[in-house]
């Protein structure tokens, strides 16, 4: 348990960050799924629209340090490859 004022504050901050990170992580996964669902359905136009939204969210999570920039690039590349393969 946090005893000093500093450690209590850090615990509060850590909880705030944990919740915010969970929200961004969930949004990241949701937008990636939207692209994959559109690809699976065979709707190229819808997949491209979903991809545009996903790229913005992927870049945002990478800029916030939630995921590594190389992981962001890998996700974008793989999603784009699936769309091009349609």
C-alpha positions as CSV (number, residue, x, y, z in Angstrom):
1,X,0.0,0.0,0.0
2,X,1.2,3.5,-0.8
3,X,2.5,5.3,2.3
4,X,4.0,8.6,1.2
5,X,2.1,11.4,-0.5
6,X,4.3,10.9,-3.6
7,X,3.5,7.2,-3.8
8,X,-0.2,7.8,-3.3
9,X,-0.2,10.3,-6.1
10,X,1.7,7.9,-8.4
11,X,-0.9,5.2,-7.6
12,X,-3.7,7.6,-8.6
13,X,-1.9,8.5,-11.8
14,X,-1.1,4.9,-12.7
15,X,-4.8,4.0,-12.3
16,X,-5.8,6.9,-14.6
17,X,-3.2,5.9,-17.2
18,X,-4.3,2.3,-17.0
19,X,-7.9,3.1,-17.7
20,X,-7.0,5.5,-20.5
21,X,-4.6,2.9,-22.1
22,X,-7.3,0.2,-21.8
23,X,-9.7,2.5,-23.7
24,X,-7.2,3.2,-26.5
25,X,-6.2,-0.5,-26.7
26,X,-9.9,-1.5,-27.1
27,X,-10.5,1.2,-29.7
28,X,-7.4,0.0,-31.6
29,X,-8.7,-3.6,-31.6
30,X,-12.2,-2.6,-32.6
31,X,-11.0,-0.5,-35.7
32,X,-8.7,-3.4,-36.8
33,X,-11.6,-5.8,-36.5
34,X,-13.9,-3.5,-38.6
35,X,-11.3,-3.8,-41.5
36,X,-11.0,-7.5,-41.1
37,X,-14.8,-8.0,-41.1
38,X,-15.2,-5.9,-44.3
39,X,-12.4,-7.8,-46.0
40,X,-14.0,-11.1,-45.0
41,X,-17.4,-9.9,-46.4
42,X,-15.7,-9.0,-49.7
43,X,-16.7,-5.4,-49.6
44,X,-13.6,-3.6,-50.9
45,X,-15.1,0.0,-50.6
46,X,-16.2,-0.6,-47.0
47,X,-12.8,-2.1,-46.2
48,X,-11.0,0.9,-47.6
49,X,-13.1,3.3,-45.5
50,X,-12.6,1.2,-42.4
51,X,-8.8,1.1,-43.2
52,X,-8.6,4.9,-43.3
53,X,-10.2,5.1,-39.8
54,X,-8.0,2.3,-38.5
55,X,-4.8,4.0,-39.7
56,X,-5.7,7.1,-37.7
57,X,-6.3,5.1,-34.6
58,X,-3.2,2.9,-35.1
59,X,-1.0,6.0,-35.5
60,X,-2.6,7.6,-32.4
61,X,-1.9,4.6,-30.2
62,X,1.7,4.5,-31.5
63,X,2.2,8.2,-30.8
64,X,0.9,7.8,-27.3
65,X,3.4,5.0,-26.7
66,X,0.8,2.3,-26.2
67,X,2.2,0.3,-29.0
68,X,5.6,0.4,-30.7
69,X,5.9,2.3,-34.0
70,X,7.1,-0.8,-35.8
71,X,4.0,-2.7,-34.5
72,X,1.8,0.1,-35.9
73,X,3.6,-0.1,-39.2
74,X,3.2,-3.9,-39.3
75,X,-0.5,-3.7,-38.6
76,X,-1.1,-1.1,-41.3
77,X,1.0,-3.0,-43.8
78,X,-0.9,-6.3,-43.2
79,X,-4.3,-4.7,-43.3
80,X,-3.4,-2.9,-46.5
81,X,-2.1,-6.2,-48.0
82,X,-5.4,-7.9,-47.3
83,X,-7.3,-5.1,-48.9
84,X,-5.1,-5.2,-52.0
85,X,-5.5,-9.0,-52.3
86,X,-9.3,-8.7,-52.6
